[in-house]
Amino acid sequence: MISDLDLKYLRRCIELAKAALERGDEPFGSVLVSAKGDILFEDHNHVAGGDHTQHPEFNLARWAAANMTHE
């Protein structure tokens, strides 16, 4: 079941995807959310330049590896 909070984050992903599309990129957006519900990092696609490692989920993973602890 999808909660209202889940819908909030999904809507933000859609907003990010629209921003990517407006910039001539593929429409994908991702958010990284803490256990407390805070958005820690968000991004959209940056692959239009040809670097297909610039998907938002990869950027979120790189951010998390550089900024978060195991805890």
The first five atom37 places (N, CA, C, CB, O) and aatype in JSON, in Angstrom:
{
  "aatype": [12, 9, 15, 3, 10, 3, 10, 11, 18, 10, 1, 1, 4, 9, 6, 10, 0, 11, 0, 0, 10, 6, 1, 7, 3, 6, 14, 13, 7, 15, 19, 10, 19, 15, 0, 11, 7, 3, 9, 10, 13, 6, 3, 8, 2, 8, 19, 0, 7, 7, 3, 8, 16, 5, 8, 14, 6, 13, 2, 10, 0, 1, 17, 0, 0, 0, 2, 12, 16, 8, 6],
  "atom_mask": [
    [1, 1, 1, 1, 1],
    [1, 1, 1, 1, 1],
    [1, 1, 1, 1, 1],
    [1, 1, 1, 1, 1],
    [1, 1, 1, 1, 1],
    [1, 1, 1, 1, 1],
    [1, 1, 1, 1, 1],
    [1, 1, 1, 1, 1],
    [1, 1, 1, 1, 1],
    [1, 1, 1, 1, 1],
    [1, 1, 1, 1, 1],
    [1, 1, 1, 1, 1],
    [1, 1, 1, 1, 1],
    [1, 1, 1, 1, 1],
    [1, 1, 1, 1, 1],
    [1, 1, 1, 1, 1],
    [1, 1, 1, 1, 1],
    [1, 1, 1, 1, 1],
    [1, 1, 1, 1, 1],
    [1, 1, 1, 1, 1],
    [1, 1, 1, 1, 1],
    [1, 1, 1, 1, 1],
    [1, 1, 1, 1, 1],
    [1, 1, 1, 0, 1],
    [1, 1, 1, 1, 1],
    [1, 1, 1, 1, 1],
    [1, 1, 1, 1, 1],
    [1, 1, 1, 1, 1],
    [1, 1, 1, 0, 1],
    [1, 1, 1, 1, 1],
    [1, 1, 1, 1, 1],
    [1, 1, 1, 1, 1],
    [1, 1, 1, 1, 1],
    [1, 1, 1, 1, 1],
    [1, 1, 1, 1, 1],
    [1, 1, 1, 1, 1],
    [1, 1, 1, 0, 1],
    [1, 1, 1, 1, 1],
    [1, 1, 1, 1, 1],
    [1, 1, 1, 1, 1],
    [1, 1, 1, 1, 1],
    [1, 1, 1, 1, 1],
    [1, 1, 1, 1, 1],
    [1, 1, 1, 1, 1],
    [1, 1, 1, 1, 1],
    [1, 1, 1, 1, 1],
    [1, 1, 1, 1, 1],
    [1, 1, 1, 1, 1],
    [1, 1, 1, 0, 1],
    [1, 1, 1, 0, 1],
    [1, 1, 1, 1, 1],
    [1, 1, 1, 1, 1],
    [1, 1, 1, 1, 1],
    [1, 1, 1, 1, 1],
    [1, 1, 1, 1, 1],
    [1, 1, 1, 1, 1],
    [1, 1, 1, 1, 1],
    [1, 1, 1, 1, 1],
    [1, 1, 1, 1, 1],
    [1, 1, 1, 1, 1],
    [1, 1, 1, 1, 1],
    [1, 1, 1, 1, 1],
    [1, 1, 1, 1, 1],
    [1, 1, 1, 1, 1],
    [1, 1, 1, 1, 1],
    [1, 1, 1, 1, 1],
    [1, 1, 1, 1, 1],
    [1, 1, 1, 1, 1],
    [1, 1, 1, 1, 1],
    [1, 1, 1, 1, 1],
    [1, 1, 1, 1, 1]
  ],
  "atom_positions": [
    [[0.84, -1.17, 0.0], [0.0, 0.0, 0.0], [0.89, 1.25, 0.0], [-0.96, -0.01, 1.22], [1.89, 1.31, 0.72]],
    [[0.54, 2.21, -0.79], [1.3, 3.45, -0.89], [0.69, 4.48, 0.06], [1.32, 3.99, -2.36], [-0.51, 4.77, 0.01]],
    [[1.55, 5.03, 0.92], [1.09, 6.02, 1.89], [1.1, 7.42, 1.28], [1.96, 5.98, 3.17], [1.63, 7.63, 0.19]],
    [[0.52, 8.36, 1.99], [0.56, 9.76, 1.55], [2.0, 10.26, 1.5], [-0.28, 10.64, 2.48], [2.35, 11.06, 0.63]],
    [[2.83, 9.8, 2.42], [4.23, 10.2, 2.43], [4.96, 9.64, 1.2], [4.91, 9.71, 3.72], [5.76, 10.33, 0.58]],
    [[4.67, 8.38, 0.86], [5.24, 7.79, -0.35], [4.85, 8.62, -1.57], [4.77, 6.33, -0.52], [5.69, 8.89, -2.44]],
    [[3.59, 9.02, -1.64], [3.12, 9.82, -2.77], [3.84, 11.16, -2.85], [1.61, 10.06, -2.66], [4.12, 11.66, -3.95]],
    [[4.15, 11.75, -1.7], [4.9, 13.0, -1.67], [6.25, 12.83, -2.37], [5.11, 13.48, -0.21], [6.64, 13.66, -3.19]],
    [[6.95, 11.76, -2.04], [8.27, 11.52, -2.64], [8.15, 11.14, -4.12], [9.0, 10.41, -1.88], [8.98, 11.55, -4.93]],
    [[7.14, 10.38, -4.46], [6.93, 10.03, -5.87], [6.62, 11.28, -6.7], [5.78, 9.01, -6.0], [7.1, 11.41, -7.83]],
    [[5.84, 12.18, -6.14], [5.54, 13.43, -6.85], [6.82, 14.25, -7.05], [4.5, 14.27, -6.06], [6.99, 14.88, -8.1]],
    [[7.71, 14.24, -6.07], [8.97, 14.97, -6.22], [9.81, 14.32, -7.32], [9.75, 14.99, -4.88], [10.47, 15.03, -8.08]],
    [[9.8, 13.01, -7.41], [10.51, 12.33, -8.49], [9.96, 12.75, -9.85], [10.41, 10.79, -8.33], [10.72, 12.94, -10.81]],
    [[8.65, 12.89, -9.94], [8.03, 13.32, -11.19], [8.44, 14.75, -11.53], [6.49, 13.2, -11.09], [8.71, 15.06, -12.69]],
    [[8.48, 15.62, -10.52], [8.95, 17.0, -10.76], [10.38, 17.01, -11.28], [8.85, 17.82, -9.47], [10.7, 17.76, -12.2]],
    [[11.23, 16.19, -10.69], [12.62, 16.1, -11.14], [12.7, 15.55, -12.57], [13.45, 15.22, -10.19], [13.51, 16.01, -13.37]],
    [[11.86, 14.57, -12.87], [11.83, 14.0, -14.23], [11.4, 15.06, -15.24], [10.89, 12.79, -14.29], [11.95, 15.12, -16.34]],
    [[10.42, 15.88, -14.88], [9.98, 16.96, -15.76], [11.12, 17.95, -16.0], [8.75, 17.68, -15.18], [11.31, 18.43, -17.11]],
    [[11.88, 18.26, -14.94], [13.02, 19.18, -15.08], [14.05, 18.6, -16.04], [13.66, 19.45, -13.72], [14.6, 19.33, -16.86]],
    [[14.31, 17.31, -15.95], [15.25, 16.67, -16.87], [14.74, 16.76, -18.31], [15.48, 15.18, -16.48], [15.49, 17.1, -19.22]],
    [[13.47, 16.47, -18.5], [12.87, 16.53, -19.83], [12.95, 17.94, -20.41], [11.41, 16.07, -19.77], [13.25, 18.11, -21.59]],
    [[12.7, 18.94, -19.58], [12.78, 20.33, -20.03], [14.2, 20.72, -20.44], [12.29, 21.26, -18.93], [14.38, 21.64, -21.24]],
    [[15.18, 20.02, -19.91], [16.58, 20.3, -20.24], [17.08, 19.41, -21.39], [17.47, 20.09, -19.01], [18.27, 19.38, -21.7]],
    [[16.14, 18.69, -22.0], [16.49, 17.85, -23.15], [17.03, 16.48, -22.79], [0.0, 0.0, 0.0], [17.69, 15.83, -23.6]],
    [[16.75, 16.05, -21.57], [17.25, 14.76, -21.11], [16.11, 13.77, -20.98], [17.99, 14.91, -19.78], [14.94, 14.12, -21.15]],
    [[16.45, 12.53, -20.67], [15.44, 11.51, -20.44], [14.75, 11.79, -19.11], [16.07, 10.07, -20.45], [15.4, 12.21, -18.15]],
    [[13.44, 11.57, -19.03], [12.68, 11.97, -17.83], [12.74, 10.97, -16.67], [11.24, 12.18, -18.21], [11.87, 10.12, -16.51]],
    [[13.8, 11.1, -15.87], [13.91, 10.29, -14.67], [14.37, 11.17, -13.52], [14.9, 9.11, -14.88], [15.21, 12.05, -13.7]],
    [[13.82, 10.94, -12.34], [14.22, 11.64, -11.13], [14.24, 10.67, -9.97], [0.0, 0.0, 0.0], [13.47, 9.71, -9.94]],
    [[15.11, 10.93, -9.01], [15.24, 10.07, -7.83], [15.45, 10.91, -6.58], [16.4, 9.07, -8.01], [16.05, 11.98, -6.63]],
    [[14.95, 10.4, -5.46], [15.2, 11.04, -4.17], [15.7, 9.99, -3.19], [13.91, 11.73, -3.62], [15.28, 8.83, -3.23]],
    [[16.61, 10.41, -2.32], [17.1, 9.58, -1.23], [16.49, 10.14, 0.05], [18.69, 9.55, -1.16], [16.7, 11.3, 0.38]],
    [[15.73, 9.31, 0.75], [14.97, 9.75, 1.91], [15.48, 9.04, 3.17], [13.45, 9.47, 1.72], [15.7, 7.83, 3.16]],
    [[15.68, 9.81, 4.24], [16.13, 9.22, 5.5], [14.99, 8.45, 6.17], [16.67, 10.32, 6.45], [13.83, 8.56, 5.78]],
    [[15.35, 7.69, 7.18], [14.34, 6.95, 7.94], [13.36, 7.9, 8.63], [15.02, 6.05, 8.99], [12.23, 7.52, 8.93]],
    [[13.8, 9.13, 8.88], [12.94, 10.14, 9.51], [12.05, 10.87, 8.5], [13.79, 11.15, 10.27], [11.19, 11.66, 8.88]],
    [[12.27, 10.6, 7.2], [11.44, 11.23, 6.18], [12.04, 12.46, 5.54], [0.0, 0.0, 0.0], [11.37, 13.14, 4.76]],
    [[13.29, 12.77, 5.87], [13.95, 13.93, 5.26], [14.56, 13.55, 3.92], [15.03, 14.48, 6.2], [15.17, 12.49, 3.78]],
    [[14.41, 14.42, 2.94], [15.09, 14.19, 1.66], [16.55, 14.57, 1.85], [14.43, 15.02, 0.49], [16.87, 15.72, 2.15]],
    [[17.43, 13.59, 1.68], [18.86, 13.8, 1.88], [19.54, 14.27, 0.61], [19.51, 12.52, 2.37], [20.46, 15.09, 0.65]],
    [[19.08, 13.75, -0.52], [19.68, 14.1, -1.81], [18.67, 13.78, -2.89], [21.03, 13.33, -2.05], [17.89, 12.84, -2.76]],
    [[18.69, 14.58, -3.95], [17.8, 14.33, -5.07], [18.51, 14.73, -6.35], [16.46, 15.11, -4.92], [19.41, 15.57, -6.34]],
    [[18.09, 14.12, -7.45], [18.74, 14.41, -8.72], [17.84, 13.94, -9.85], [20.13, 13.75, -8.8], [16.87, 13.2, -9.64]],
    [[18.17, 14.38, -11.05], [17.48, 13.91, -12.25], [18.53, 13.48, -13.27], [16.54, 15.02, -12.85], [19.73, 13.67, -13.05]],
    [[18.08, 12.92, -14.37], [19.0, 12.43, -15.4], [19.88, 13.53, -15.94], [18.22, 11.8, -16.52], [19.47, 14.68, -16.1]],
    [[21.12, 13.14, -16.24], [22.1, 14.03, -16.87], [22.82, 13.25, -17.98], [23.12, 14.59, -15.83], [24.02, 13.44, -18.18]],
    [[22.11, 12.39, -18.69], [22.74, 11.51, -19.67], [22.73, 12.06, -21.09], [22.06, 10.18, -19.65], [23.31, 11.44, -21.98]],
    [[22.09, 13.19, -21.34], [21.97, 13.72, -22.7], [23.33, 14.0, -23.33], [21.13, 14.99, -22.69], [23.47, 13.97, -24.55]],
    [[24.33, 14.27, -22.5], [25.67, 14.53, -23.01], [26.42, 13.29, -23.43], [0.0, 0.0, 0.0], [27.54, 13.38, -23.94]],
    [[25.84, 12.12, -23.22], [26.45, 10.87, -23.65], [27.03, 10.02, -22.53], [0.0, 0.0, 0.0], [27.38, 8.87, -22.76]],
    [[27.15, 10.57, -21.32], [27.67, 9.81, -20.19], [26.51, 9.09, -19.5], [28.42, 10.74, -19.18], [25.77, 9.69, -18.72]],
    [[26.36, 7.81, -19.8], [25.22, 7.06, -19.28], [25.42, 6.59, -17.85], [24.94, 5.88, -20.17], [24.63, 5.79, -17.35]],
    [[26.48, 7.07, -17.19], [26.62, 6.81, -15.75], [25.97, 7.93, -14.95], [28.11, 6.66, -15.37], [26.01, 7.91, -13.72]],
    [[25.38, 8.91, -15.62], [24.8, 10.06, -14.93], [23.29, 9.92, -14.7], [25.07, 11.32, -15.73], [22.55, 10.9, -14.72]],
    [[22.86, 8.67, -14.49], [21.49, 8.44, -14.07], [21.36, 8.87, -12.61], [21.08, 6.93, -14.25], [22.32, 8.76, -11.86]],
    [[20.19, 9.36, -12.2], [20.07, 9.88, -10.84], [20.3, 8.83, -9.75], [18.71, 10.48, -10.66], [20.81, 9.16, -8.68]],
    [[19.93, 7.59, -10.01], [20.13, 6.58, -8.97], [21.61, 6.33, -8.73], [19.43, 5.26, -9.36], [22.02, 6.05, -7.6]],
    [[22.44, 6.43, -9.79], [23.88, 6.3, -9.61], [24.42, 7.49, -8.82], [24.59, 6.2, -10.98], [25.26, 7.32, -7.94]],
    [[23.93, 8.69, -9.14], [24.39, 9.89, -8.43], [23.98, 9.84, -6.96], [23.82, 11.15, -9.1], [24.75, 10.28, -6.1]],
    [[22.8, 9.32, -6.66], [22.39, 9.17, -5.27], [23.29, 8.18, -4.54], [20.93, 8.71, -5.2], [23.68, 8.41, -3.4]],
    [[23.62, 7.08, -5.2], [24.5, 6.09, -4.58], [25.89, 6.67, -4.33], [24.61, 4.83, -5.48], [26.48, 6.43, -3.28]],
    [[26.42, 7.44, -5.29], [27.73, 8.07, -5.1], [27.67, 9.07, -3.94], [28.2, 8.77, -6.4], [28.58, 9.12, -3.12]],
    [[26.59, 9.87, -3.89], [26.44, 10.82, -2.79], [26.4, 10.1, -1.46], [25.19, 11.66, -2.98], [27.08, 10.5, -0.51]],
    [[25.6, 9.05, -1.38], [25.46, 8.3, -0.13], [26.8, 7.7, 0.31], [24.41, 7.19, -0.29], [27.15, 7.75, 1.49]],
    [[27.55, 7.15, -0.63], [28.85, 6.57, -0.29], [29.81, 7.62, 0.24], [29.45, 5.89, -1.51], [30.62, 7.33, 1.12]],
    [[29.74, 8.82, -0.28], [30.65, 9.89, 0.13], [30.19, 10.62, 1.39], [30.8, 10.89, -0.99], [31.02, 11.24, 2.06]],
    [[28.91, 10.56, 1.72], [28.37, 11.41, 2.8], [27.69, 10.7, 3.94], [27.42, 12.35, 2.22], [27.32, 11.34, 4.93]],
    [[27.51, 9.4, 3.84], [26.76, 8.71, 4.89], [27.66, 7.64, 5.54], [25.46, 8.07, 4.32], [28.58, 7.12, 4.92]],
    [[27.35, 7.33, 6.79], [28.04, 6.26, 7.49], [27.19, 5.0, 7.42], [28.34, 6.65, 8.97], [26.04, 5.04, 6.98]],
    [[27.73, 3.9, 7.85], [26.96, 2.65, 7.89], [25.76, 2.77, 8.81], [27.84, 1.49, 8.34], [24.72, 2.14, 8.57]],
    [[25.89, 3.56, 9.85], [24.79, 3.72, 10.79], [23.65, 4.45, 10.12], [25.23, 4.49, 12.04], [22.62, 4.69, 10.74]]
  ]
}
